Amino acid sequence: MSVVTLTVNDELVSAQEGQSLLSLLEELGIQIPTLCHLEGLSERGGCRLCLVEVEGSNRLLASCVTPVQEGMVVRTHSDRLLKYRRMILELLFAERNHVCAVCVMNGHCELQDQAVNLGMDHVRYPYLNPDLPVDASHERFVLDHNRCILCTRCVRVCDEIEGAHVWDVMGRGVNSRIIADLNQPWGTSQSCTSCGKCVQVCPTGALTTRGVTVAEMEKQHDFLRWILDGRNKKQWHY
Ligand code: FES
């Protein structure tokens, strides 16, 4: 694999051809906010929080799905990027019902963490306040569509790690929903192995485990991330 040279935040750096910008930034120790990205899973480029400025491009690019290129000039932090990242978070908060004070994952939510990290302290857009169902048909887990940000981590971990292919996305735009087995109640799914990986990778309180404390869930999340991280590194060296 050949090496390319590019400029990141005024520094000349080298990268492997085909490598994503985000993975290069991680190697360089440059922190970029992300939500749909999870080490060890394929990239979706859905949340757009990892936006960067690339000279010559008239739009901001999602670094997780943008490969490095020879001669690229990249800027990862600027007032403009911060403005757009905050706006993306505000739109996510406005689209569904992220009322942190009454969410079981309050204090353990990546969406909430990003809002705090990026200084998003209010939402300028009208809340859509959708009245979405809660699927409590599974004996061990609960799916609350009101908290879902459609990052599809659950879909990808189920497809790529568990191989069960339970989850999918139905509908378009604001009407999109995560569905189990062609839109059946989760509890009746024939393909679900009840492994709980989807719950462990959920960045919000959309997928949760019944009767388990948040601290316990956090431990499960950390364990799966450790496995995914190891899997990714293994692939990287081969
Ligand atoms: Fe890149 Fe979501 S992390 S678009």
Boltz pocket constraint, residues with backbone or C-beta under 6 A from the ligand:
constraints:
  - pocket:
      binder: B
      contacts: [[A, 33], [A, 34], [A, 35], [A, 36], [A, 37], [A, 44], [A, 45], [A, 46], [A, 47], [A, 48], [A, 49], [A, 50], [A, 51], [A, 62], [A, 63], [A, 64], [A, 65]]
      max_distance: 6.0
